[in-house]
Amino acid sequence: MQAKKVKETRVVQTDQVLINDLNNHHTLFGGVLMKKMDACATLSARRHSRVKECVTASTDSVNFIEPIRVSDSVCIESFVSYTGKRSMEIFCKVVAEDLETGKRRIAATAFLTFVPLDENKRPIEVPGVIPETEEEKFLYDTGKEREKIRKLKRQQNNELVSKLSVDKPWD
């Protein structure tokens, strides 16, 4: 399986911020932004794996850095930043642009993990990724550590789930 350059997986989606997407602080709802990031990241994952179906396995913490206002556009850039054997880490960078002044700022970042599935809904292997820019190289070089943290968190979550009840709360 031949590795792919990061730029082959890059997806850029720009949208305006609409009134119905705002919260009571008149900034973009975090959930709306997360939905947009997941949609963009899905395209990067499918571009890399070239399959019909990729599923979101996890989302690392979404870092909301700057508020996004109705006077802004929101640009989400996603690409495969690191790969495992059957999973892909997708980095999402959100840039808000004040449409009146042209000032751009990093508004949010997140790492999402995707798994490509075959026609039987089983995970399949993914090609490696080749970083080229300084940003891509930094993300790639720090990917192994994030992978270790995700594995530990997955183990902790499995332990938590094993202790949870599915009983109705009113019984």
DSSP file (Angstrom, degrees, kcal/mol; ACC not computed):
  #  RESIDUE AA STRUCTURE BP1 BP2  ACC     N-H-->O    O-->H-N    N-H-->O    O-->H-N    TCO  KAPPA ALPHA  PHI   PSI    X-CA   Y-CA   Z-CA
    1    1 A M              0   0    0      0, 0.0     2,-0.4     0, 0.0   127,-0.3   0.000 360.0 360.0 360.0 124.6    0.0    0.0    0.0
    2    2 A Q        -     0   0    0    125,-0.1     0, 0.0     1,-0.1     0, 0.0  -0.627 360.0-120.3 -86.4 132.3    1.6    3.2   -1.1
    3    3 A A        -     0   0    0     -2,-0.4     2,-0.3   124,-0.1   126,-0.2  -0.272  26.8-139.9 -64.4 153.9    1.7    6.2    1.3
    4    4 A K  E     -a  129   0A   0    124,-2.2   126,-2.8     2,-0.0     2,-0.2  -0.881  16.6-108.2-117.9 149.6    0.0    9.4    0.3
    5    5 A K  E >   -a  130   0A   0     -2,-0.3     3,-1.6   124,-0.2     4,-0.4  -0.485  28.2-121.7 -71.8 145.1    1.1   13.0    0.7
    6    6 A V  G >> S+     0   0    0    124,-2.2     3,-2.4     1,-0.3     4,-0.5   0.891 110.8  63.6 -53.5 -42.1   -0.8   15.0    3.3
    7    7 A K  G >4 S+     0   0    0    123,-0.3     3,-0.6     1,-0.3    -1,-0.3   0.745  91.8  65.1 -60.4 -22.1   -1.9   17.5    0.6
    8    8 A E  G <4 S+     0   0    0     -3,-1.6    -1,-0.3     1,-0.2    -2,-0.2   0.687 106.0  43.8 -71.1 -16.7   -3.8   14.8   -1.2
    9    9 A T  G <4 S+     0   0    0     -3,-2.4    -1,-0.2    -4,-0.4    -2,-0.2   0.444  85.3 123.5-105.1  -3.0   -6.1   14.5    1.8
   10   10 A R    <<  -     0   0    0     -3,-0.6     2,-0.4    -4,-0.5    69,-0.2  -0.380  35.1-177.9 -69.7 133.4   -6.6   18.3    2.4
   11   11 A V  E     -B   78   0B   0     67,-2.5    67,-2.6    -2,-0.1     2,-0.5  -0.998   6.0-168.4-129.1 133.6  -10.2   19.6    2.4
   12   12 A V  E     +B   77   0B   0     -2,-0.4     2,-0.5    65,-0.2    65,-0.2  -0.986   6.5 179.3-125.8 122.6  -11.0   23.3    2.9
   13   13 A Q  E     -B   76   0B   0     63,-2.6    63,-3.1    -2,-0.5     2,-0.4  -0.987   4.5-171.3-125.7 125.0  -14.6   24.3    3.5
   14   14 A T  E     +B   75   0B   0     -2,-0.5     2,-0.3    61,-0.2    61,-0.2  -0.945  12.2 165.5-117.9 137.7  -15.6   28.0    4.0
   15   15 A D  E     -B   74   0B   0     59,-2.2    59,-3.0    -2,-0.4     2,-0.2  -0.959  34.1-111.5-144.6 158.5  -19.0   29.1    5.1
   16   16 A Q  E     -B   73   0B   0     -2,-0.3     2,-0.6    57,-0.2    57,-0.2  -0.589  34.3-113.4 -87.8 158.7  -20.8   32.1    6.4
   17   17 A V        -     0   0    0     55,-1.3     2,-0.3    53,-0.3     5,-0.0  -0.829  34.7-155.0 -93.7 123.9  -22.1   32.3    9.9
   18   18 A L    >   -     0   0    0     -2,-0.6     3,-2.0     1,-0.1     4,-0.2  -0.689  24.2-116.6-102.9 154.3  -25.9   32.5   10.0
   19   19 A I  G >  S+     0   0    0      1,-0.3     3,-1.8    -2,-0.3    -1,-0.1   0.872 113.5  57.3 -54.1 -42.8  -28.1   33.9   12.7
   20   20 A N  G 3  S+     0   0    0      1,-0.3    -1,-0.3    -3,-0.0    -3,-0.0   0.567 100.1  60.4 -72.1  -5.0  -29.8   30.6   13.4
   21   21 A D  G <  S+     0   0    0     -3,-2.0     8,-2.7     2,-0.0    -1,-0.3   0.358  87.5 101.2 -96.8   4.0  -26.3   29.1   14.2
   22   22 A L  B <   -H   28   0C   0     -3,-1.8     6,-0.2     6,-0.2     2,-0.1  -0.606  60.7-143.8 -94.1 149.9  -25.6   31.5   17.1
   23   23 A N    >   -     0   0    0      4,-2.9     3,-1.9    -2,-0.2    -1,-0.1  -0.239  46.4 -79.0 -92.7-171.0  -25.9   30.9   20.8
   24   24 A N  T 3  S+     0   0    0      1,-0.3    -2,-0.0     2,-0.1    -1,-0.0   0.577 131.0  59.7 -71.4  -7.2  -27.2   33.4   23.4
   25   25 A H  T 3  S-     0   0    0      2,-0.2    -1,-0.3     3,-0.0     3,-0.1   0.341 116.7-114.5 -95.5   4.1  -23.7   35.0   23.4
   26   26 A H  S <  S+     0   0    0     -3,-1.9    44,-0.6     1,-0.3     2,-0.3   0.818  81.0 115.6  63.6  33.3  -24.2   35.8   19.6
   27   27 A T  B    S-I   69   0D   0     42,-0.2    -4,-2.9    43,-0.1    -1,-0.3  -0.870  79.1 -76.3-124.3 162.2  -21.3   33.5   18.7
   28   28 A L  B     -H   22   0C   0     40,-2.9    -6,-0.2    -2,-0.3    40,-0.2  -0.335  52.7-108.7 -60.9 130.9  -21.4   30.2   16.7
   29   29 A F     >  -     0   0    0     -8,-2.7     4,-1.9     1,-0.1     3,-0.2  -0.360  20.1-134.0 -56.6 134.2  -22.7   27.3   18.7
   30   30 A G  H  > S+     0   0    0      1,-0.2     4,-2.5     2,-0.2     5,-0.2   0.877 106.0  54.7 -59.1 -38.5  -19.9   24.9   19.5
   31   31 A G  H  > S+     0   0    0      2,-0.2     4,-2.1     1,-0.2    -1,-0.2   0.859 105.3  52.2 -65.6 -35.9  -22.0   21.9   18.4
   32   32 A V  H  > S+     0   0    0      2,-0.2     4,-2.0     1,-0.2    -1,-0.2   0.925 111.3  47.2 -64.6 -44.4  -22.6   23.5   15.0
   33   33 A L  H  X S+     0   0    0     -4,-1.9     4,-2.5     1,-0.2    -2,-0.2   0.904 109.9  53.0 -64.1 -40.8  -18.9   24.0   14.6
   34   34 A M  H  X S+     0   0    0     -4,-2.5     4,-2.5     1,-0.2    -1,-0.2   0.888 107.9  51.2 -62.2 -39.1  -18.2   20.4   15.7
   35   35 A K  H  X S+     0   0    0     -4,-2.1     4,-2.1     2,-0.2    -1,-0.2   0.916 110.7  48.5 -63.3 -42.7  -20.7   19.1   13.1
   36   36 A K  H  X S+     0   0    0     -4,-2.0     4,-2.1     2,-0.2    -2,-0.2   0.895 111.7  49.6 -64.1 -40.4  -18.9   21.1   10.4
   37   37 A M  H  X S+     0   0    0     -4,-2.5     4,-2.9     2,-0.2     5,-0.2   0.912 110.1  50.2 -65.3 -42.5  -15.5   19.8   11.5
   38   38 A D  H  X S+     0   0    0     -4,-2.5     4,-2.1     1,-0.2    -2,-0.2   0.902 110.8  49.7 -63.1 -41.0  -16.7   16.2   11.5
   39   39 A A  H  X S+     0   0    0     -4,-2.1     4,-1.3     2,-0.2    -1,-0.2   0.915 114.0  45.0 -64.0 -43.3  -18.2   16.6    8.0
   40   40 A C  H  X S+     0   0    0     -4,-2.1     4,-1.6     1,-0.2    -2,-0.2   0.917 112.9  50.5 -66.3 -44.6  -14.9   18.1    6.7
   41   41 A A  H  X S+     0   0    0     -4,-2.9     4,-2.5     1,-0.2    -2,-0.2   0.848 103.8  59.8 -64.2 -35.1  -12.8   15.5    8.4
   42   42 A T  H  X S+     0   0    0     -4,-2.1     4,-2.5     1,-0.2    -1,-0.2   0.907 104.0  50.6 -59.2 -41.9  -14.9   12.7    6.9
   43   43 A L  H  X S+     0   0    0     -4,-1.3     4,-2.4     2,-0.2    -1,-0.2   0.902 109.5  50.0 -64.6 -40.7  -14.0   13.9    3.5
   44   44 A S  H  X S+     0   0    0     -4,-1.6     4,-2.0     2,-0.2    -2,-0.2   0.921 111.4  49.3 -62.0 -43.1  -10.3   13.9    4.3
   45   45 A A  H  X S+     0   0    0     -4,-2.5     4,-2.5     1,-0.2     5,-0.3   0.909 112.9  46.1 -63.3 -43.1  -10.5   10.3    5.7
   46   46 A R  H  X S+     0   0    0     -4,-2.5     4,-2.6     1,-0.2     5,-0.4   0.872 109.8  54.7 -69.6 -35.7  -12.4    9.1    2.6
   47   47 A R  H  < S+     0   0    0     -4,-2.4    -1,-0.2    -5,-0.2    -2,-0.2   0.897 113.4  43.0 -61.1 -39.7   -9.9   10.8    0.3
   48   48 A H  H  < S+     0   0    0     -4,-2.0    -2,-0.2    -5,-0.2    -1,-0.2   0.926 125.1  31.5 -73.3 -45.1   -7.0    9.1    2.1
   49   49 A S  H  < S-     0   0    0     -4,-2.5    -2,-0.2    -5,-0.2    -3,-0.2   0.681  90.3-143.4 -90.4 -19.1   -8.6    5.6    2.3
   50   50 A R     <  +     0   0    0     -4,-2.6     2,-0.3    -5,-0.3    -3,-0.1   0.928  52.6 132.4  52.6  52.0  -10.7    5.7   -0.9
   51   51 A V        -     0   0    0     -5,-0.4    -1,-0.2    -6,-0.1     3,-0.1  -0.826  66.8-120.8-123.7 166.2  -13.6    3.7    0.6
   52   52 A K  S    S+     0   0    0     -2,-0.3     2,-0.4    65,-0.3    66,-0.1   0.809  95.8  37.8 -74.2 -30.3  -17.3    4.3    0.7
   53   53 A E  E     +C  117   0B   0     64,-0.6    64,-2.8    -7,-0.1     2,-0.4  -0.976  54.0 168.0-135.9 128.2  -17.5    4.4    4.4
   54   54 A C  E     -C  116   0B   0     -2,-0.4     2,-0.4    62,-0.2    -8,-0.1  -0.991  20.6-152.4-127.6 139.4  -15.4    5.8    7.2
   55   55 A V  E     -C  115   0B   0     60,-2.6    60,-2.3    -2,-0.4     2,-0.6  -0.881  21.6-114.8-114.4 146.9  -16.6    6.2   10.8
   56   56 A T  E     +C  114   0B   0     -2,-0.4    58,-0.3    58,-0.2     3,-0.1  -0.686  31.2 179.9 -75.5 117.4  -15.6    8.6   13.4
   57   57 A A  E     -     0   0B   0     56,-3.3     2,-0.3    -2,-0.6    57,-0.2   0.821  63.2 -16.8 -88.5 -36.1  -13.9    6.5   16.1
   58   58 A S  E     -C  113   0B   0     55,-1.4    55,-2.9     2,-0.0     2,-0.5  -0.988  48.4-142.2-162.9 158.8  -13.1    9.4   18.5
   59   59 A T  E     -C  112   0B   0     -2,-0.3    53,-0.2    53,-0.2     3,-0.1  -0.985  22.4-144.3-125.8 119.1  -12.8   13.2   18.7
   60   60 A D        -     0   0    0     51,-3.2    51,-0.0    -2,-0.5    53,-0.0  -0.209  55.6 -53.0 -68.5 174.0  -10.0   14.5   20.9
   61   61 A S        -     0   0    0      1,-0.1     2,-0.6    49,-0.1    50,-0.3  -0.202  54.9-132.7 -53.0 133.9  -10.8   17.6   22.8
   62   62 A V        -     0   0    0     -3,-0.1     2,-0.8    48,-0.1    48,-0.2  -0.809  18.2-146.4 -87.7 124.3  -12.0   20.4   20.6
   63   63 A N  E     -D  109   0B   0     46,-2.9    46,-1.5    -2,-0.6     2,-0.8  -0.828   7.1-160.8 -99.1 108.1  -10.1   23.5   21.6
   64   64 A F  E     +D  108   0B   0     -2,-0.8    44,-0.3    44,-0.2    43,-0.1  -0.793  21.8 164.6 -86.9 110.6  -12.3   26.6   21.2
   65   65 A I        +     0   0    0     42,-2.8    43,-0.2    -2,-0.8    -1,-0.2   0.868  60.0  13.5 -99.5 -45.5   -9.7   29.4   21.0
   66   66 A E  S    S-     0   0    0     41,-1.6    -1,-0.3    39,-0.1    39,-0.0  -0.986  81.5-108.0-133.7 142.7  -11.6   32.4   19.7
   67   67 A P        -     0   0    0      0, 0.0     2,-0.5     0, 0.0    29,-0.1  -0.361  26.0-137.6 -67.9 151.5  -15.3   33.1   19.3
   68   68 A I        -     0   0    0    -40,-0.2   -40,-2.9    39,-0.1     2,-0.2  -0.960  24.1-163.0-113.0 122.9  -16.8   33.1   15.8
   69   69 A R  B >   -I   27   0D   0     -2,-0.5     3,-2.1   -42,-0.2   -52,-0.2  -0.525  34.8-103.2-106.8 169.2  -19.3   35.9   15.2
   70   70 A V  T 3  S+     0   0    0    -44,-0.6   -53,-0.3     1,-0.3   -51,-0.1   0.723 119.9  60.3 -64.5 -21.5  -22.0   36.5   12.7
   71   71 A S  T 3  S+     0   0    0    -55,-0.1    28,-2.2     2,-0.1    29,-0.4   0.429  97.9  83.3 -84.0   1.9  -19.7   39.0   10.9
   72   72 A D  E <   - E   0  98B   0     -3,-2.1   -55,-1.3    26,-0.2     2,-0.3  -0.637  69.2-139.2-102.9 157.6  -17.2   36.2   10.3
   73   73 A S  E     -BE  16  97B   0     24,-2.2    24,-2.1    -2,-0.2     2,-0.5  -0.817  22.4-139.2-100.0 157.6  -16.7   33.5    7.8
   74   74 A V  E     -BE  15  96B   0    -59,-3.0   -59,-2.2    -2,-0.3     2,-0.5  -0.978  16.1-169.8-122.5 122.0  -15.6   30.2    9.1
   75   75 A C  E     -BE  14  95B   0     20,-2.8    20,-3.1    -2,-0.5     2,-0.5  -0.949   2.6-165.2-115.2 119.3  -13.0   28.2    7.2
   76   76 A I  E     -BE  13  94B   0    -63,-3.1   -63,-2.6    -2,-0.5     2,-0.5  -0.911   3.3-171.3-107.3 126.2  -12.3   24.6    8.2
   77   77 A E  E     +BE  12  93B   0     16,-2.7    16,-2.8    -2,-0.5     2,-0.3  -0.972  10.0 176.9-115.8 126.7   -9.2   22.9    6.9
   78   78 A S  E     +BE  11  92B   0    -67,-2.6   -67,-2.5    -2,-0.5     2,-0.3  -0.955   6.9 155.0-130.4 150.7   -8.8   19.2    7.5
   79   79 A F  E     - E   0  91B   0     12,-1.5    12,-2.7    -2,-0.3     2,-0.5  -0.972  50.0 -87.5-164.4 159.0   -6.2   16.7    6.5
   80   80 A V  E     + E   0  90B   0    -74,-0.4    10,-0.3    -2,-0.3   -71,-0.1  -0.613  42.1 173.5 -72.4 122.1   -4.7   13.3    7.6
   81   81 A S  E     +     0   0B   0      8,-2.7     2,-0.3    -2,-0.5    62,-0.2   0.641  63.1   2.1-105.1 -19.9   -2.0   14.2   10.0
   82   82 A Y  E     - E   0  89B   0      7,-1.2     7,-3.2    61,-0.1    -1,-0.4  -0.971  63.0-151.7-163.6 150.5   -1.0   10.7   11.2
   83   83 A T  E     - E   0  88B   0     -2,-0.3     5,-0.2     5,-0.2     2,-0.1  -0.971   5.2-168.5-131.9 149.1   -2.0    7.1   10.5
   84   84 A G        -     0   0    0      3,-2.7    42,-0.3    -2,-0.4     5,-0.0  -0.253  54.0 -78.8-104.7-158.0   -2.0    3.8   12.4
   85   85 A K  S    S+     0   0    0      1,-0.2    41,-2.0    -2,-0.1     3,-0.0   0.920 125.1   5.8 -73.7 -43.4   -2.6    0.4   10.8
   86   86 A R  S    S+     0   0    0     39,-0.2     2,-0.3    29,-0.0    38,-0.2   0.090 123.0  65.9-128.3  21.3   -6.4    0.7   10.5
   87   87 A S        -     0   0    0     28,-0.2    -3,-2.7    39,-0.1     2,-0.4  -0.972  58.0-149.2-144.5 159.2   -7.0    4.3   11.6
   88   88 A M  E     -EF  83 114B   0     26,-2.5    26,-2.7    -2,-0.3     2,-0.6  -0.993  11.2-143.1-130.3 132.9   -6.4    7.8   10.5
   89   89 A E  E     -EF  82 113B   0     -7,-3.2    -8,-2.7    -2,-0.4    -7,-1.2  -0.853  19.8-161.4 -92.1 126.4   -5.9   10.9   12.7
   90   90 A I  E     -EF  80 112B   0     22,-3.7    22,-2.8    -2,-0.6     2,-0.5  -0.941   4.8-149.6-111.5 127.0   -7.5   13.9   11.0
   91   91 A F  E     -EF  79 111B   0    -12,-2.7   -12,-1.5    -2,-0.5     2,-0.5  -0.818   9.8-162.7 -95.0 133.4   -6.4   17.4   12.1
   92   92 A C  E     -EF  78 110B   0     18,-3.0    18,-1.8    -2,-0.5     2,-0.5  -0.972   5.9-173.4-117.4 127.4   -9.0   20.2   11.9
   93   93 A K  E     -EF  77 109B   0    -16,-2.8   -16,-2.7    -2,-0.5     2,-0.6  -0.982   9.2-156.8-118.9 127.4   -8.0   23.8   12.0
   94   94 A V  E     -EF  76 108B   0     14,-2.9    13,-3.2    -2,-0.5    14,-1.3  -0.917   7.6-170.7-109.6 122.7  -10.7   26.4   12.1
   95   95 A V  E     -EF  75 106B   0    -20,-3.1   -20,-2.8    -2,-0.6     2,-0.4  -0.956   6.5-158.0-114.1 123.2   -9.9   29.9   10.8
   96   96 A A  E     -EF  74 105B   0      9,-2.5     9,-2.2    -2,-0.5     2,-0.5  -0.817   7.3-162.8 -96.5 139.5  -12.4   32.7   11.4
   97   97 A E  E     -EF  73 104B   0    -24,-2.1   -24,-2.2    -2,-0.4     2,-0.7  -0.982  19.5-133.5-125.9 123.2  -12.2   35.8    9.2
   98   98 A D  E  >  -E   72   0B   0      5,-2.7     4,-3.1    -2,-0.5     5,-0.2  -0.638  18.3-154.0 -70.6 114.5  -13.8   39.1   10.0
   99   99 A L  T  4 S+     0   0    0    -28,-2.2    -1,-0.2    -2,-0.7   -27,-0.1   0.676  89.0  51.6 -71.1 -16.1  -15.5   39.8    6.6
  100  100 A E  T  4 S+     0   0    0    -29,-0.4    -1,-0.2     3,-0.1   -28,-0.1   0.851 125.3  21.6 -85.7 -37.3  -15.4   43.6    7.2
  101  101 A T  T  4 S-     0   0    0      2,-0.1    -2,-0.2    -3,-0.1     3,-0.1   0.663  93.2-128.9-104.6 -19.9  -11.7   43.9    8.2
  102  102 A G     <  +     0   0    0     -4,-3.1     2,-0.2     1,-0.3    -3,-0.1   0.436  54.2 151.2  82.9  -0.5  -10.2   40.8    6.6
  103  103 A K        -     0   0    0     -5,-0.2    -5,-2.7    -6,-0.1     2,-0.3  -0.483  29.3-158.5 -69.3 129.9   -8.5   39.9    9.9
  104  104 A R  E     + F   0  97B   0     -2,-0.2     2,-0.3    -7,-0.2    -7,-0.2  -0.852  14.4 173.1-111.8 145.9   -8.0   36.1   10.2
  105  105 A R  E     - F   0  96B   0     -9,-2.2    -9,-2.5    -2,-0.3     2,-0.5  -0.996  40.3-103.2-149.4 149.8   -7.5   34.2   13.4
  106  106 A I  E     + F   0  95B   0     -2,-0.3   -11,-0.2   -11,-0.2     3,-0.1  -0.652  39.3 175.1 -72.2 121.5   -7.3   30.6   14.6
  107  107 A A  E     -     0   0B   0    -13,-3.2   -42,-2.8    -2,-0.5   -41,-1.6   0.736  57.3  -9.1-102.3 -29.3  -10.7   29.9   16.2
  108  108 A A  E     -DF  64  94B   0    -14,-1.3   -14,-2.9   -44,-0.3    -1,-0.3  -0.988  51.2-161.4-163.9 158.8  -10.5   26.2   17.0
  109  109 A T  E     +DF  63  93B   0    -46,-1.5   -46,-2.9    -2,-0.3     2,-0.3  -0.974  14.9 166.5-141.2 156.2   -8.5   23.0   16.6
  110  110 A A  E     - F   0  92B   0    -18,-1.8   -18,-3.0    -2,-0.3     2,-0.5  -0.969  26.7-139.1-163.7 154.6   -9.3   19.3   17.0
  111  111 A F  E     - F   0  91B   0    -50,-0.3   -51,-3.2    -2,-0.3     2,-0.4  -0.987  22.7-173.0-116.3 129.8   -8.0   15.9   16.2
  112  112 A L  E     -CF  59  90B   0    -22,-2.8   -22,-3.7    -2,-0.5     2,-0.5  -0.935  14.1-142.9-120.4 145.9  -10.5   13.3   15.1
  113  113 A T  E     -CF  58  89B   0    -55,-2.9   -56,-3.3    -2,-0.4   -55,-1.4  -0.936  18.8-171.9-111.8 130.5   -9.8    9.6   14.5
  114  114 A F  E     -CF  56  88B   0    -26,-2.7   -26,-2.5    -2,-0.5   -58,-0.2  -0.903  11.8-157.1-121.8 148.9  -11.5    7.7   11.6
  115  115 A V  E     -C   55   0B   0    -60,-2.3   -60,-2.6    -2,-0.3     2,-0.3  -0.993  16.6-137.6-123.8 125.8  -11.6    4.1   10.7
  116  116 A P  E     -C   54   0B   0      0, 0.0     8,-1.7     0, 0.0     2,-0.4  -0.616  20.5-152.2 -82.4 143.7  -12.3    3.0    7.1
  117  117 A L  E     -CG  53 123B   0    -64,-2.8   -64,-0.6    -2,-0.3   -65,-0.3  -0.886   4.4-138.0-118.6 146.5  -14.7    0.1    6.7
  118  118 A D    >   -     0   0    0      4,-2.5     3,-2.0    -2,-0.4     6,-0.0  -0.199  48.5 -80.3 -85.5-173.1  -15.0   -2.5    4.0
  119  119 A E  T 3  S+     0   0    0      1,-0.3    -1,-0.1     2,-0.1    -2,-0.0   0.681 133.1  54.2 -66.2 -16.5  -18.3   -3.8    2.5
  120  120 A N  T 3  S-     0   0    0      2,-0.2    -1,-0.3     3,-0.0    -3,-0.0   0.220 120.1-109.0 -98.6  13.2  -18.8   -6.1    5.5
  121  121 A K  S <  S+     0   0    0     -3,-2.0    -2,-0.1     1,-0.2    -4,-0.0   0.795  75.1 137.2  65.2  30.5  -18.3   -3.1    8.0
  122  122 A R        -     0   0    0      1,-0.0    -4,-2.5     0, 0.0    -1,-0.2  -0.869  60.9-103.2-107.3 141.9  -14.9   -4.4    9.1
  123  123 A P  B     -G  117   0B   0      0, 0.0     2,-0.3     0, 0.0    -6,-0.2  -0.308  39.4-161.4 -61.3 143.3  -11.9   -2.0    9.6
  124  124 A I        -     0   0    0     -8,-1.7     2,-0.0   -38,-0.2   -75,-0.0  -0.846  24.9 -89.2-123.8 162.5   -9.4   -2.1    6.8
  125  125 A E        -     0   0    0     -2,-0.3   -39,-0.2   -10,-0.1   -40,-0.1  -0.313  38.3-148.4 -68.8 152.4   -5.7   -1.1    6.6
  126  126 A V        -     0   0    0    -41,-2.0   -39,-0.1   -42,-0.3   -77,-0.1  -0.890  18.1-107.7-120.3 152.6   -4.9    2.5    5.5
  127  127 A P        -     0   0    0      0, 0.0  -124,-0.1     0, 0.0  -125,-0.1  -0.367  40.3-104.6 -71.0 158.5   -1.9    3.8    3.6
  128  128 A G        -     0   0    0   -127,-0.3  -124,-2.2   -45,-0.1     2,-0.4  -0.130  33.3-121.8 -70.3 177.6    0.7    5.8    5.5
  129  129 A V  E     -a    4   0A   0   -126,-0.2  -124,-0.2   -46,-0.1   -46,-0.1  -0.965   9.8-148.1-129.6 144.5    1.0    9.6    5.1
  130  130 A I  E     -a    5   0A   0   -126,-2.8  -124,-2.2    -2,-0.4  -123,-0.3  -0.924  13.5-153.2-115.6 108.6    3.8   11.8    4.0
  131  131 A P        +     0   0    0      0, 0.0     3,-0.0     0, 0.0   -50,-0.0  -0.539  20.1 168.6 -78.7 147.1    4.1   15.2    5.6
  132  132 A E        +     0   0    0     -2,-0.2     2,-0.1     0, 0.0  -127,-0.0   0.681  52.5  64.3-124.3 -43.9    5.8   18.0    3.6
  133  133 A T  S  > S-     0   0    0      1,-0.1     4,-2.7     4,-0.0     5,-0.2  -0.333  87.6-109.4 -82.0 167.2    5.2   21.4    5.2
  134  134 A E  H  > S+     0   0    0      2,-0.2     4,-2.5     1,-0.2     5,-0.2   0.910 121.0  50.8 -60.7 -42.3    6.6   22.4    8.6
  135  135 A E  H  > S+     0   0    0      2,-0.2     4,-2.3     1,-0.2    -1,-0.2   0.939 112.4  46.0 -60.7 -48.0    3.0   22.3   10.0
  136  136 A E  H  > S+     0   0    0      1,-0.2     4,-2.5     2,-0.2    -2,-0.2   0.904 112.8  50.2 -62.1 -42.7    2.4   18.8    8.6
  137  137 A K  H  X S+     0   0    0     -4,-2.7     4,-2.9     2,-0.2    -1,-0.2   0.900 109.8  50.5 -64.3 -41.6    5.8   17.5    9.9
  138  138 A F  H  X S+     0   0    0     -4,-2.5     4,-1.5     2,-0.2    -2,-0.2   0.945 113.0  45.8 -61.3 -47.7    5.1   18.9   13.4
  139  139 A L  H  < S+     0   0    0     -4,-2.3     4,-0.4     1,-0.2    -2,-0.2   0.900 115.0  47.5 -63.8 -40.8    1.7   17.2   13.5
  140  140 A Y  H >X S+     0   0    0     -4,-2.5     3,-1.3     1,-0.2     4,-0.5   0.932 110.1  51.8 -64.7 -46.2    3.1   14.0   12.1
  141  141 A D  H 3< S+     0   0    0     -4,-2.9     4,-0.2     1,-0.3    -1,-0.2   0.772 114.2  43.4 -64.4 -26.5    6.0   13.9   14.5
  142  142 A T  T 3X S+     0   0    0     -4,-1.5     4,-1.4    -5,-0.2    -1,-0.3   0.398  91.1  90.7 -98.0   1.8    3.8   14.4   17.5
  143  143 A G  H <> S+     0   0    0     -3,-1.3     4,-2.4    -4,-0.4     5,-0.2   0.857  77.2  59.2 -67.0 -38.4    1.1   11.9   16.3
  144  144 A K  H  X S+     0   0    0     -4,-0.5     4,-2.0     1,-0.2    -1,-0.2   0.891 105.5  50.1 -60.8 -39.8    2.6    8.8   18.1
  145  145 A E  H  > S+     0   0    0     -4,-0.2     4,-2.1     2,-0.2    -1,-0.2   0.909 110.3  49.3 -65.6 -42.0    2.2   10.5   21.5
  146  146 A R  H  X S+     0   0    0     -4,-1.4     4,-2.5     1,-0.2    -2,-0.2   0.886 108.5  54.9 -63.8 -36.8   -1.4   11.4   20.8
  147  147 A E  H  X S+     0   0    0     -4,-2.4     4,-2.1     2,-0.2    -2,-0.2   0.909 107.4  49.3 -62.0 -42.6   -2.0    7.8   19.7
  148  148 A K  H  X S+     0   0    0     -4,-2.0     4,-2.2     2,-0.2    -1,-0.2   0.911 111.0  49.8 -62.3 -42.9   -0.7    6.5   23.0
  149  149 A I  H  X S+     0   0    0     -4,-2.1     4,-2.6     1,-0.2    -2,-0.2   0.907 109.8  51.1 -63.5 -41.9   -2.9    8.9   24.9
  150  150 A R  H  X S+     0   0    0     -4,-2.5     4,-2.5     2,-0.2    -1,-0.2   0.898 108.4  51.9 -62.0 -40.7   -5.9    7.8   22.9
  151  151 A K  H  X S+     0   0    0     -4,-2.1     4,-2.1     2,-0.2    -1,-0.2   0.931 111.2  46.9 -62.2 -45.5   -5.2    4.2   23.7
  152  152 A L  H  X S+     0   0    0     -4,-2.2     4,-2.4     1,-0.2    -2,-0.2   0.926 112.8  49.1 -61.6 -45.2   -5.0    4.9   27.4
  153  153 A K  H  X S+     0   0    0     -4,-2.6     4,-2.6     1,-0.2    -1,-0.2   0.868 108.7  53.7 -63.8 -36.0   -8.2    6.9   27.3
  154  154 A R  H  X S+     0   0    0     -4,-2.5     4,-2.3     2,-0.2    -1,-0.2   0.911 109.5  48.0 -63.5 -42.5  -10.0    4.1   25.4
  155  155 A Q  H  X S+     0   0    0     -4,-2.1     4,-1.9     2,-0.2    -2,-0.2   0.917 112.6  48.5 -63.4 -43.5   -8.9    1.7   28.1
  156  156 A Q  H  X S+     0   0    0     -4,-2.4     4,-2.3     1,-0.2    -2,-0.2   0.897 111.6  49.8 -63.6 -40.2  -10.2    4.0   30.8
  157  157 A N  H  X S+     0   0    0     -4,-2.6     4,-3.0     2,-0.2     5,-0.2   0.892 107.5  53.7 -67.5 -38.7  -13.5    4.5   28.9
  158  158 A N  H  X S+     0   0    0     -4,-2.3     4,-1.8     2,-0.2    -1,-0.2   0.896 110.0  48.5 -61.3 -39.4  -13.9    0.7   28.6
  159  159 A E  H  X S+     0   0    0     -4,-1.9     4,-0.7     2,-0.2    -2,-0.2   0.924 112.1  49.0 -65.3 -44.2  -13.5    0.4   32.3
  160  160 A L  H >< S+     0   0    0     -4,-2.3     3,-1.5     1,-0.2     4,-0.5   0.946 110.4  49.9 -59.1 -49.7  -16.0    3.2   32.9
  161  161 A V  H >< S+     0   0    0     -4,-3.0     3,-1.2     1,-0.3    -1,-0.2   0.852 103.4  60.3 -60.4 -35.3  -18.6    1.7   30.6
  162  162 A S  H 3< S+     0   0    0     -4,-1.8    -1,-0.3     1,-0.2    -2,-0.2   0.723 107.0  47.7 -65.7 -19.3  -18.2   -1.7   32.3
  163  163 A K  T << S+     0   0    0     -3,-1.5    -1,-0.2    -4,-0.7    -2,-0.2   0.473  92.3 101.8 -98.5  -4.3  -19.4    0.0   35.6
  164  164 A L    <   -     0   0    0     -3,-1.2     2,-0.3    -4,-0.5    -3,-0.0  -0.526  63.8-134.7 -87.0 149.8  -22.4    1.8   34.1
  165  165 A S        -     0   0    0     -2,-0.2    -2,-0.1     1,-0.1    -1,-0.0  -0.727  11.6-162.8 -99.3 148.5  -26.0    0.8   34.5
  166  166 A V        +     0   0    0     -2,-0.3    -1,-0.1     2,-0.1    -2,-0.0   0.242  52.6 126.1-108.4   8.9  -28.6    0.6   31.7
  167  167 A D  S    S-     0   0    0      1,-0.1    -2,-0.1     2,-0.1     0, 0.0  -0.319  75.4 -95.5 -63.8 149.6  -31.4    0.5   34.2
  168  168 A K    >   -     0   0    0      1,-0.1     3,-1.4     2,-0.1    -1,-0.1  -0.473  30.2-132.9 -65.1 135.2  -34.1    3.1   33.9
  169  169 A P  T 3  S+     0   0    0      0, 0.0    -1,-0.1     0, 0.0    -2,-0.1   0.698 102.3  54.7 -67.6 -17.1  -33.4    6.0   36.2
  170  170 A W  T 3         0   0    0      1,-0.2    -2,-0.1     0, 0.0    -3,-0.0   0.458 360.0 360.0 -96.8  -0.4  -36.9    6.1   37.6
  171  171 A D    <         0   0    0     -3,-1.4    -1,-0.2     0, 0.0    -3,-0.0   0.471 360.0 360.0 -80.2 360.0  -37.1    2.4   38.6
